[in-house]
Amino acid sequence: MSNNKSKEFAKAGMVVSLMVTTGTTFFLNNKKVKCLHIASGVALLGFSFWHHSLYKKEPGRLKRETKRQITG
């Protein structure tokens, strides 16, 4: 699977799991819905980590950005 397709799947997974987490918030009195709410929250964390890991890491990027902000 290409990197762009993986990014699209990760973003779609984040959107769906966030929608389920948000939608189940109003019905937490039901035990099954509460379990679904927790599972979708865990899935959101997983998709977020997957999405983050798909991007290239540039050494020294943080130092350059901080230096730009200071010098303005």
PDB file with SEQRES, HELIX, SHEET and CRYST1 records, atoms N, CA, C and O in Angstrom:
SEQRES   1 A   72  MET SER ASN ASN LYS SER LYS GLU PHE ALA LYS ALA GLY          
SEQRES   2 A   72  MET VAL VAL SER LEU MET VAL THR THR GLY THR THR PHE          
SEQRES   3 A   72  PHE LEU ASN ASN LYS LYS VAL LYS CYS LEU HIS ILE ALA          
SEQRES   4 A   72  SER GLY VAL ALA LEU LEU GLY PHE SER PHE TRP HIS HIS          
SEQRES   5 A   72  SER LEU TYR LYS LYS GLU PRO GLY ARG LEU LYS ARG GLU          
SEQRES   6 A   72  THR LYS ARG GLN ILE THR GLY                                  
HELIX    1 AA1 ASN A    3  THR A   24  1                                  22    
HELIX    2 AA2 THR A   25  PHE A   27  5                                   3    
HELIX    3 AA3 LYS A   31  SER A   53  1                                  23    
HELIX    4 AA4 ARG A   61  THR A   71  1                                  11    
CRYST1    1.000    1.000    1.000  90.00  90.00  90.00 P 1           1          
ATOM      1  N   MET A   1       0.857  -1.170   0.000  1.00  0.00           N  
ATOM      2  CA  MET A   1       0.000   0.000   0.000  1.00  0.00           C  
ATOM      3  C   MET A   1       0.901   1.231   0.000  1.00  0.00           C  
ATOM      4  O   MET A   1       1.895   1.283   0.724  1.00  0.00           O  
ATOM      5  N   SER A   2       0.547   2.217  -0.814  1.00  0.00           N  
ATOM      6  CA  SER A   2       1.373   3.416  -0.897  1.00  0.00           C  
ATOM      7  C   SER A   2       1.212   4.276   0.354  1.00  0.00           C  
ATOM      8  O   SER A   2       0.249   4.143   1.109  1.00  0.00           O  
ATOM      9  N   ASN A   3       2.169   5.144   0.541  1.00  0.00           N  
ATOM     10  CA  ASN A   3       2.159   6.001   1.726  1.00  0.00           C  
ATOM     11  C   ASN A   3       0.949   6.943   1.711  1.00  0.00           C  
ATOM     12  O   ASN A   3       0.348   7.200   2.755  1.00  0.00           O  
ATOM     13  N   ASN A   4       0.594   7.457   0.528  1.00  0.00           N  
ATOM     14  CA  ASN A   4      -0.558   8.367   0.449  1.00  0.00           C  
ATOM     15  C   ASN A   4      -1.859   7.648   0.782  1.00  0.00           C  
ATOM     16  O   ASN A   4      -2.727   8.204   1.455  1.00  0.00           O  
ATOM     17  N   LYS A   5      -1.993   6.402   0.307  1.00  0.00           N  
ATOM     18  CA  LYS A   5      -3.198   5.622   0.631  1.00  0.00           C  
ATOM     19  C   LYS A   5      -3.262   5.340   2.133  1.00  0.00           C  
ATOM     20  O   LYS A   5      -4.333   5.402   2.738  1.00  0.00           O  
ATOM     21  N   SER A   6      -2.118   5.033   2.723  1.00  0.00           N  
ATOM     22  CA  SER A   6      -2.084   4.778   4.168  1.00  0.00           C  
ATOM     23  C   SER A   6      -2.503   6.018   4.940  1.00  0.00           C  
ATOM     24  O   SER A   6      -3.243   5.924   5.920  1.00  0.00           O  
ATOM     25  N   LYS A   7      -2.031   7.180   4.499  1.00  0.00           N  
ATOM     26  CA  LYS A   7      -2.421   8.429   5.162  1.00  0.00           C  
ATOM     27  C   LYS A   7      -3.920   8.666   5.047  1.00  0.00           C  
ATOM     28  O   LYS A   7      -4.560   9.108   6.001  1.00  0.00           O  
ATOM     29  N   GLU A   8      -4.481   8.369   3.868  1.00  0.00           N  
ATOM     30  CA  GLU A   8      -5.924   8.546   3.681  1.00  0.00           C  
ATOM     31  C   GLU A   8      -6.712   7.607   4.586  1.00  0.00           C  
ATOM     32  O   GLU A   8      -7.698   8.019   5.197  1.00  0.00           O  
ATOM     33  N   PHE A   9      -6.284   6.334   4.677  1.00  0.00           N  
ATOM     34  CA  PHE A   9      -6.979   5.377   5.547  1.00  0.00           C  
ATOM     35  C   PHE A   9      -6.861   5.785   7.011  1.00  0.00           C  
ATOM     36  O   PHE A   9      -7.821   5.655   7.770  1.00  0.00           O  
ATOM     37  N   ALA A  10      -5.703   6.272   7.410  1.00  0.00           N  
ATOM     38  CA  ALA A  10      -5.522   6.689   8.795  1.00  0.00           C  
ATOM     39  C   ALA A  10      -6.419   7.887   9.114  1.00  0.00           C  
ATOM     40  O   ALA A  10      -7.034   7.940  10.180  1.00  0.00           O  
ATOM     41  N   LYS A  11      -6.492   8.841   8.194  1.00  0.00           N  
ATOM     42  CA  LYS A  11      -7.359  10.007   8.412  1.00  0.00           C  
ATOM     43  C   LYS A  11      -8.827   9.595   8.464  1.00  0.00           C  
ATOM     44  O   LYS A  11      -9.578  10.071   9.315  1.00  0.00           O  
ATOM     45  N   ALA A  12      -9.234   8.709   7.555  1.00  0.00           N  
ATOM     46  CA  ALA A  12     -10.622   8.245   7.558  1.00  0.00           C  
ATOM     47  C   ALA A  12     -10.943   7.504   8.856  1.00  0.00           C  
ATOM     48  O   ALA A  12     -12.023   7.674   9.422  1.00  0.00           O  
ATOM     49  N   GLY A  13     -10.015   6.693   9.319  1.00  0.00           N  
ATOM     50  CA  GLY A  13     -10.215   5.990  10.584  1.00  0.00           C  
ATOM     51  C   GLY A  13     -10.341   6.945  11.751  1.00  0.00           C  
ATOM     52  O   GLY A  13     -11.157   6.735  12.648  1.00  0.00           O  
ATOM     53  N   MET A  14      -9.526   8.007  11.742  1.00  0.00           N  
ATOM     54  CA  MET A  14      -9.620   9.004  12.814  1.00  0.00           C  
ATOM     55  C   MET A  14     -10.976   9.697  12.782  1.00  0.00           C  
ATOM     56  O   MET A  14     -11.583   9.925  13.828  1.00  0.00           O  
ATOM     57  N   VAL A  15     -11.452  10.034  11.584  1.00  0.00           N  
ATOM     58  CA  VAL A  15     -12.745  10.725  11.462  1.00  0.00           C  
ATOM     59  C   VAL A  15     -13.877   9.832  11.961  1.00  0.00           C  
ATOM     60  O   VAL A  15     -14.721  10.271  12.741  1.00  0.00           O  
ATOM     61  N   VAL A  16     -13.892   8.588  11.513  1.00  0.00           N  
ATOM     62  CA  VAL A  16     -14.977   7.682  11.907  1.00  0.00           C  
ATOM     63  C   VAL A  16     -14.951   7.411  13.402  1.00  0.00           C  
ATOM     64  O   VAL A  16     -15.991   7.450  14.059  1.00  0.00           O  
ATOM     65  N   SER A  17     -13.775   7.137  13.942  1.00  0.00           N  
ATOM     66  CA  SER A  17     -13.711   6.835  15.376  1.00  0.00           C  
ATOM     67  C   SER A  17     -14.054   8.069  16.215  1.00  0.00           C  
ATOM     68  O   SER A  17     -14.647   7.938  17.285  1.00  0.00           O  
ATOM     69  N   LEU A  18     -13.690   9.261  15.745  1.00  0.00           N  
ATOM     70  CA  LEU A  18     -14.073  10.479  16.469  1.00  0.00           C  
ATOM     71  C   LEU A  18     -15.583  10.685  16.418  1.00  0.00           C  
ATOM     72  O   LEU A  18     -16.187  11.098  17.409  1.00  0.00           O  
ATOM     73  N   MET A  19     -16.199  10.398  15.264  1.00  0.00           N  
ATOM     74  CA  MET A  19     -17.652  10.537  15.155  1.00  0.00           C  
ATOM     75  C   MET A  19     -18.370   9.557  16.076  1.00  0.00           C  
ATOM     76  O   MET A  19     -19.352   9.920  16.723  1.00  0.00           O  
ATOM     77  N   VAL A  20     -17.885   8.315  16.139  1.00  0.00           N  
ATOM     78  CA  VAL A  20     -18.515   7.316  17.011  1.00  0.00           C  
ATOM     79  C   VAL A  20     -18.319   7.705  18.471  1.00  0.00           C  
ATOM     80  O   VAL A  20     -19.244   7.588  19.275  1.00  0.00           O  
ATOM     81  N   THR A  21     -17.121   8.165  18.817  1.00  0.00           N  
ATOM     82  CA  THR A  21     -16.865   8.578  20.198  1.00  0.00           C  
ATOM     83  C   THR A  21     -17.784   9.737  20.591  1.00  0.00           C  
ATOM     84  O   THR A  21     -18.356   9.749  21.680  1.00  0.00           O  
ATOM     85  N   THR A  22     -17.912  10.700  19.691  1.00  0.00           N  
ATOM     86  CA  THR A  22     -18.773  11.853  19.970  1.00  0.00           C  
ATOM     87  C   THR A  22     -20.242  11.443  20.039  1.00  0.00           C  
ATOM     88  O   THR A  22     -20.974  11.880  20.926  1.00  0.00           O  
ATOM     89  N   GLY A  23     -20.667  10.604  19.102  1.00  0.00           N  
ATOM     90  CA  GLY A  23     -22.068  10.189  19.053  1.00  0.00           C  
ATOM     91  C   GLY A  23     -22.497   9.350  20.242  1.00  0.00           C  
ATOM     92  O   GLY A  23     -23.642   9.441  20.684  1.00  0.00           O  
ATOM     93  N   THR A  24     -21.606   8.547  20.755  1.00  0.00           N  
ATOM     94  CA  THR A  24     -21.973   7.688  21.885  1.00  0.00           C  
ATOM     95  C   THR A  24     -21.904   8.410  23.224  1.00  0.00           C  
ATOM     96  O   THR A  24     -22.311   7.862  24.248  1.00  0.00           O  
ATOM     97  N   THR A  25     -21.394   9.626  23.221  1.00  0.00           N  
ATOM     98  CA  THR A  25     -21.272  10.379  24.471  1.00  0.00           C  
ATOM     99  C   THR A  25     -22.628  10.592  25.145  1.00  0.00           C  
ATOM    100  O   THR A  25     -22.726  10.605  26.372  1.00  0.00           O  
ATOM    101  N   PHE A  26     -23.663  10.759  24.334  1.00  0.00           N  
ATOM    102  CA  PHE A  26     -24.981  11.098  24.876  1.00  0.00           C  
ATOM    103  C   PHE A  26     -25.736   9.888  25.439  1.00  0.00           C  
ATOM    104  O   PHE A  26     -26.773  10.053  26.081  1.00  0.00           O  
ATOM    105  N   PHE A  27     -25.228   8.693  25.205  1.00  0.00           N  
ATOM    106  CA  PHE A  27     -25.940   7.484  25.622  1.00  0.00           C  
ATOM    107  C   PHE A  27     -25.077   6.588  26.517  1.00  0.00           C  
ATOM    108  O   PHE A  27     -25.144   5.363  26.416  1.00  0.00           O  
ATOM    109  N   LEU A  28     -24.283   7.185  27.376  1.00  0.00           N  
ATOM    110  CA  LEU A  28     -23.356   6.420  28.200  1.00  0.00           C  
ATOM    111  C   LEU A  28     -24.037   5.642  29.331  1.00  0.00           C  
ATOM    112  O   LEU A  28     -23.373   4.890  30.045  1.00  0.00           O  
ATOM    113  N   ASN A  29     -25.339   5.811  29.499  1.00  0.00           N  
ATOM    114  CA  ASN A  29     -26.053   5.042  30.524  1.00  0.00           C  
ATOM    115  C   ASN A  29     -26.158   3.573  30.136  1.00  0.00           C  
ATOM    116  O   ASN A  29     -26.240   2.706  31.006  1.00  0.00           O  
ATOM    117  N   ASN A  30     -26.157   3.291  28.850  1.00  0.00           N  
ATOM    118  CA  ASN A  30     -26.237   1.922  28.348  1.00  0.00           C  
ATOM    119  C   ASN A  30     -24.844   1.292  28.391  1.00  0.00           C  
ATOM    120  O   ASN A  30     -23.868   1.904  27.958  1.00  0.00           O  
ATOM    121  N   LYS A  31     -24.758   0.072  28.913  1.00  0.00           N  
ATOM    122  CA  LYS A  31     -23.455  -0.579  29.091  1.00  0.00           C  
ATOM    123  C   LYS A  31     -22.777  -0.901  27.754  1.00  0.00           C  
ATOM    124  O   LYS A  31     -21.563  -0.740  27.625  1.00  0.00           O  
ATOM    125  N   LYS A  32     -23.549  -1.354  26.759  1.00  0.00           N  
ATOM    126  CA  LYS A  32     -22.976  -1.681  25.455  1.00  0.00           C  
ATOM    127  C   LYS A  32     -22.448  -0.427  24.763  1.00  0.00           C  
ATOM    128  O   LYS A  32     -21.392  -0.457  24.131  1.00  0.00           O  
ATOM    129  N   VAL A  33     -23.176   0.654  24.881  1.00  0.00           N  
ATOM    130  CA  VAL A  33     -22.751   1.908  24.267  1.00  0.00           C  
ATOM    131  C   VAL A  33     -21.496   2.435  24.961  1.00  0.00           C  
ATOM    132  O   VAL A  33     -20.619   3.012  24.318  1.00  0.00           O  
ATOM    133  N   LYS A  34     -21.419   2.235  26.258  1.00  0.00           N  
ATOM    134  CA  LYS A  34     -20.233   2.666  26.994  1.00  0.00           C  
ATOM    135  C   LYS A  34     -19.003   1.891  26.528  1.00  0.00           C  
ATOM    136  O   LYS A  34     -17.929   2.472  26.375  1.00  0.00           O  
ATOM    137  N   CYS A  35     -19.148   0.602  26.306  1.00  0.00           N  
ATOM    138  CA  CYS A  35     -18.034  -0.202  25.787  1.00  0.00           C  
ATOM    139  C   CYS A  35     -17.651   0.241  24.380  1.00  0.00           C  
ATOM    140  O   CYS A  35     -16.466   0.310  24.055  1.00  0.00           O  
ATOM    141  N   LEU A  36     -18.642   0.543  23.541  1.00  0.00           N  
ATOM    142  CA  LEU A  36     -18.375   1.052  22.199  1.00  0.00           C  
ATOM    143  C   LEU A  36     -17.654   2.395  22.254  1.00  0.00           C  
ATOM    144  O   LEU A  36     -16.750   2.655  21.459  1.00  0.00           O  
ATOM    145  N   HIS A  37     -18.054   3.243  23.192  1.00  0.00           N  
ATOM    146  CA  HIS A  37     -17.429   4.550  23.381  1.00  0.00           C  
ATOM    147  C   HIS A  37     -15.947   4.400  23.741  1.00  0.00           C  
ATOM    148  O   HIS A  37     -15.094   5.092  23.186  1.00  0.00           O  
ATOM    149  N   ILE A  38     -15.655   3.507  24.659  1.00  0.00           N  
ATOM    150  CA  ILE A  38     -14.272   3.282  25.080  1.00  0.00           C  
ATOM    151  C   ILE A  38     -13.453   2.676  23.933  1.00  0.00           C  
ATOM    152  O   ILE A  38     -12.314   3.081  23.703  1.00  0.00           O  
ATOM    153  N   ALA A  39     -14.029   1.710  23.219  1.00  0.00           N  
ATOM    154  CA  ALA A  39     -13.319   1.068  22.111  1.00  0.00           C  
ATOM    155  C   ALA A  39     -13.035   2.069  20.987  1.00  0.00           C  
ATOM    156  O   ALA A  39     -11.956   2.044  20.395  1.00  0.00           O  
ATOM    157  N   SER A  40     -13.982   2.933  20.695  1.00  0.00           N  
ATOM    158  CA  SER A  40     -13.749   3.918  19.635  1.00  0.00           C  
ATOM    159  C   SER A  40     -12.721   4.958  20.073  1.00  0.00           C  
ATOM    160  O   SER A  40     -11.983   5.480  19.238  1.00  0.00           O  
ATOM    161  N   GLY A  41     -12.661   5.264  21.354  1.00  0.00           N  
ATOM    162  CA  GLY A  41     -11.621   6.169  21.852  1.00  0.00           C  
ATOM    163  C   GLY A  41     -10.238   5.556  21.726  1.00  0.00           C  
ATOM    164  O   GLY A  41      -9.277   6.236  21.366  1.00  0.00           O  
ATOM    165  N   VAL A  42     -10.143   4.261  22.024  1.00  0.00           N  
ATOM    166  CA  VAL A  42      -8.867   3.561  21.865  1.00  0.00           C  
ATOM    167  C   VAL A  42      -8.496   3.489  20.386  1.00  0.00           C  
ATOM    168  O   VAL A  42      -7.327   3.643  20.032  1.00  0.00           O  
ATOM    169  N   ALA A  43      -9.482   3.256  19.523  1.00  0.00           N  
ATOM    170  CA  ALA A  43      -9.225   3.229  18.081  1.00  0.00           C  
ATOM    171  C   ALA A  43      -8.747   4.594  17.588  1.00  0.00           C  
ATOM    172  O   ALA A  43      -7.880   4.676  16.718  1.00  0.00           O  
ATOM    173  N   LEU A  44      -9.309   5.653  18.141  1.00  0.00           N  
ATOM    174  CA  LEU A  44      -8.877   7.007  17.770  1.00  0.00           C  
ATOM    175  C   LEU A  44      -7.409   7.212  18.129  1.00  0.00           C  
ATOM    176  O   LEU A  44      -6.652   7.787  17.347  1.00  0.00           O  
ATOM    177  N   LEU A  45      -7.011   6.750  19.292  1.00  0.00           N  
ATOM    178  CA  LEU A  45      -5.602   6.847  19.682  1.00  0.00           C  
ATOM    179  C   LEU A  45      -4.716   6.044  18.729  1.00  0.00           C  
ATOM    180  O   LEU A  45      -3.650   6.511  18.327  1.00  0.00           O  
ATOM    181  N   GLY A  46      -5.149   4.857  18.375  1.00  0.00           N  
ATOM    182  CA  GLY A  46      -4.380   4.019  17.457  1.00  0.00           C  
ATOM    183  C   GLY A  46      -4.244   4.637  16.078  1.00  0.00           C  
ATOM    184  O   GLY A  46      -3.152   4.661  15.510  1.00  0.00           O  
ATOM    185  N   PHE A  47      -5.354   5.140  15.532  1.00  0.00           N  
ATOM    186  CA  PHE A  47      -5.303   5.783  14.218  1.00  0.00           C  
ATOM    187  C   PHE A  47      -4.449   7.052  14.251  1.00  0.00           C  
ATOM    188  O   PHE A  47      -3.733   7.351  13.294  1.00  0.00           O  
ATOM    189  N   SER A  48      -4.528   7.786  15.342  1.00  0.00           N  
ATOM    190  CA  SER A  48      -3.710   8.995  15.464  1.00  0.00           C  
ATOM    191  C   SER A  48      -2.227   8.663  15.480  1.00  0.00           C  
ATOM    192  O   SER A  48      -1.431   9.344  14.833  1.00  0.00           O  
ATOM    193  N   PHE A  49      -1.850   7.618  16.217  1.00  0.00           N  
ATOM    194  CA  PHE A  49      -0.452   7.211  16.258  1.00  0.00           C  
ATOM    195  C   PHE A  49       0.003   6.712  14.894  1.00  0.00           C  
ATOM    196  O   PHE A  49       1.109   7.026  14.455  1.00  0.00           O  
ATOM    197  N   TRP A  50      -0.846   5.933  14.218  1.00  0.00           N  
ATOM    198  CA  TRP A  50      -0.520   5.434  12.888  1.00  0.00           C  
ATOM    199  C   TRP A  50      -0.319   6.601  11.924  1.00  0.00           C  
ATOM    200  O   TRP A  50       0.644   6.616  11.158  1.00  0.00           O  
ATOM    201  N   HIS A  51      -1.214   7.566  11.960  1.00  0.00           N  
ATOM    202  CA  HIS A  51      -1.121   8.741  11.093  1.00  0.00           C  
ATOM    203  C   HIS A  51       0.171   9.503  11.357  1.00  0.00           C  
ATOM    204  O   HIS A  51       0.850   9.922  10.420  1.00  0.00           O  
ATOM    205  N   HIS A  52       0.505   9.679  12.607  1.00  0.00           N  
ATOM    206  CA  HIS A  52       1.731  10.392  12.975  1.00  0.00           C  
ATOM    207  C   HIS A  52       2.973   9.649  12.479  1.00  0.00           C  
ATOM    208  O   HIS A  52       3.937  10.269  12.029  1.00  0.00           O  
ATOM    209  N   SER A  53       2.943   8.332  12.566  1.00  0.00           N  
ATOM    210  CA  SER A  53       4.125   7.552  12.184  1.00  0.00           C  
ATOM    211  C   SER A  53       4.343   7.502  10.673  1.00  0.00           C  
ATOM    212  O   SER A  53       5.419   7.106  10.225  1.00  0.00           O  
ATOM    213  N   LEU A  54       3.351   7.893   9.883  1.00  0.00           N  
ATOM    214  CA  LEU A  54       3.492   7.853   8.425  1.00  0.00           C  
ATOM    215  C   LEU A  54       4.270   9.043   7.867  1.00  0.00           C  
ATOM    216  O   LEU A  54       4.689   9.014   6.710  1.00  0.00           O  
ATOM    217  N   TYR A  55       4.465  10.067   8.654  1.00  0.00           N  
ATOM    218  CA  TYR A  55       5.159  11.255   8.163  1.00  0.00           C  
ATOM    219  C   TYR A  55       6.653  11.166   8.426  1.00  0.00           C  
ATOM    220  O   TYR A  55       7.097  10.633   9.442  1.00  0.00           O  
ATOM    221  N   LYS A  56       7.407  11.698   7.490  1.00  0.00           N  
ATOM    222  CA  LYS A  56       8.870  11.676   7.574  1.00  0.00           C  
ATOM    223  C   LYS A  56       9.341  12.565   8.711  1.00  0.00           C  
ATOM    224  O   LYS A  56       8.849  13.678   8.899  1.00  0.00           O  
ATOM    225  N   LYS A  57      10.289  12.057   9.453  1.00  0.00           N  
ATOM    226  CA  LYS A  57      10.828  12.827  10.569  1.00  0.00           C  
ATOM    227  C   LYS A  57      12.111  13.521  10.122  1.00  0.00           C  
ATOM    228  O   LYS A  57      13.030  12.878   9.616  1.00  0.00           O  
ATOM    229  N   GLU A  58      12.166  14.824  10.311  1.00  0.00           N  
ATOM    230  CA  GLU A  58      13.332  15.608   9.914  1.00  0.00           C  
ATOM    231  C   GLU A  58      14.131  15.981  11.154  1.00  0.00           C  
ATOM    232  O   GLU A  58      13.620  16.678  12.030  1.00  0.00           O  
ATOM    233  N   PRO A  59      15.374  15.527  11.240  1.00  0.00           N  
ATOM    234  CA  PRO A  59      16.182  15.899  12.410  1.00  0.00           C  
ATOM    235  C   PRO A  59      16.481  17.397  12.394  1.00  0.00           C  
ATOM    236  O   PRO A  59      16.826  17.959  11.355  1.00  0.00           O  
ATOM    237  N   GLY A  60      16.347  18.025  13.537  1.00  0.00           N  
ATOM    238  CA  GLY A  60      16.653  19.446  13.660  1.00  0.00           C  
ATOM    239  C   GLY A  60      15.517  20.369  13.266  1.00  0.00           C  
ATOM    240  O   GLY A  60      15.686  21.588  13.308  1.00  0.00           O  
ATOM    241  N   ARG A  61      14.348  19.826  12.879  1.00  0.00           N  
ATOM    242  CA  ARG A  61      13.237  20.657  12.449  1.00  0.00           C  
ATOM    243  C   ARG A  61      12.739  21.558  13.577  1.00  0.00           C  
ATOM    244  O   ARG A  61      12.439  22.730  13.346  1.00  0.00           O  
ATOM    245  N   LEU A  62      12.652  21.030  14.775  1.00  0.00           N  
ATOM    246  CA  LEU A  62      12.151  21.795  15.907  1.00  0.00           C  
ATOM    247  C   LEU A  62      13.078  22.959  16.231  1.00  0.00           C  
ATOM    248  O   LEU A  62      12.612  24.056  16.540  1.00  0.00           O  
ATOM    249  N   LYS A  63      14.376  22.731  16.164  1.00  0.00           N  
ATOM    250  CA  LYS A  63      15.331  23.803  16.436  1.00  0.00           C  
ATOM    251  C   LYS A  63      15.205  24.921  15.409  1.00  0.00           C  
ATOM    252  O   LYS A  63      15.255  26.099  15.764  1.00  0.00           O  
ATOM    253  N   ARG A  64      15.039  24.559  14.124  1.00  0.00           N  
ATOM    254  CA  ARG A  64      14.901  25.573  13.075  1.00  0.00           C  
ATOM    255  C   ARG A  64      13.643  26.405  13.267  1.00  0.00           C  
ATOM    256  O   ARG A  64      13.674  27.627  13.118  1.00  0.00           O  
ATOM    257  N   GLU A  65      12.523  25.739  13.602  1.00  0.00           N  
ATOM    258  CA  GLU A  65      11.274  26.467  13.793  1.00  0.00           C  
ATOM    259  C   GLU A  65      11.351  27.392  14.997  1.00  0.00           C  
ATOM    260  O   GLU A  65      10.844  28.513  14.952  1.00  0.00           O  
ATOM    261  N   THR A  66      11.977  26.938  16.066  1.00  0.00           N  
ATOM    262  CA  THR A  66      12.117  27.771  17.271  1.00  0.00           C  
ATOM    263  C   THR A  66      12.993  28.979  16.971  1.00  0.00           C  
ATOM    264  O   THR A  66      12.702  30.088  17.420  1.00  0.00           O  
ATOM    265  N   LYS A  67      14.055  28.767  16.220  1.00  0.00           N  
ATOM    266  CA  LYS A  67      14.943  29.856  15.865  1.00  0.00           C  
ATOM    267  C   LYS A  67      14.220  30.888  14.998  1.00  0.00           C  
ATOM    268  O   LYS A  67      14.413  32.091  15.177  1.00  0.00           O  
ATOM    269  N   ARG A  68      13.393  30.427  14.065  1.00  0.00           N  
ATOM    270  CA  ARG A  68      12.609  31.353  13.222  1.00  0.00           C  
ATOM    271  C   ARG A  68      11.649  32.189  14.062  1.00  0.00           C  
ATOM    272  O   ARG A  68      11.476  33.381  13.807  1.00  0.00           O  
ATOM    273  N   GLN A  69      11.029  31.574  15.053  1.00  0.00           N  
ATOM    274  CA  GLN A  69      10.055  32.296  15.874  1.00  0.00           C  
ATOM    275  C   GLN A  69      10.752  33.344  16.721  1.00  0.00           C  
ATOM    276  O   GLN A  69      10.214  34.432  16.929  1.00  0.00           O  
ATOM    277  N   ILE A  70      11.940  33.032  17.212  1.00  0.00           N  
ATOM    278  CA  ILE A  70      12.666  33.974  18.061  1.00  0.00           C  
ATOM    279  C   ILE A  70      13.153  35.172  17.244  1.00  0.00           C  
ATOM    280  O   ILE A  70      13.028  36.321  17.667  1.00  0.00           O  
ATOM    281  N   THR A  71      13.708  34.881  16.069  1.00  0.00           N  
ATOM    282  CA  THR A  71      14.245  35.965  15.224  1.00  0.00           C  
ATOM    283  C   THR A  71      13.136  36.713  14.510  1.00  0.00           C  
ATOM    284  O   THR A  71      13.334  37.848  14.076  1.00  0.00           O  
ATOM    285  N   GLY A  72      11.983  36.100  14.382  1.00  0.00           N  
ATOM    286  CA  GLY A  72      10.802  36.724  13.858  1.00  0.00           C  
ATOM    287  C   GLY A  72      10.863  37.074  12.448  1.00  0.00           C  
ATOM    288  O   GLY A  72       9.899  37.615  11.904  1.00  0.00           O  
TER     289      GLY A  72                                                      
END                                                                             
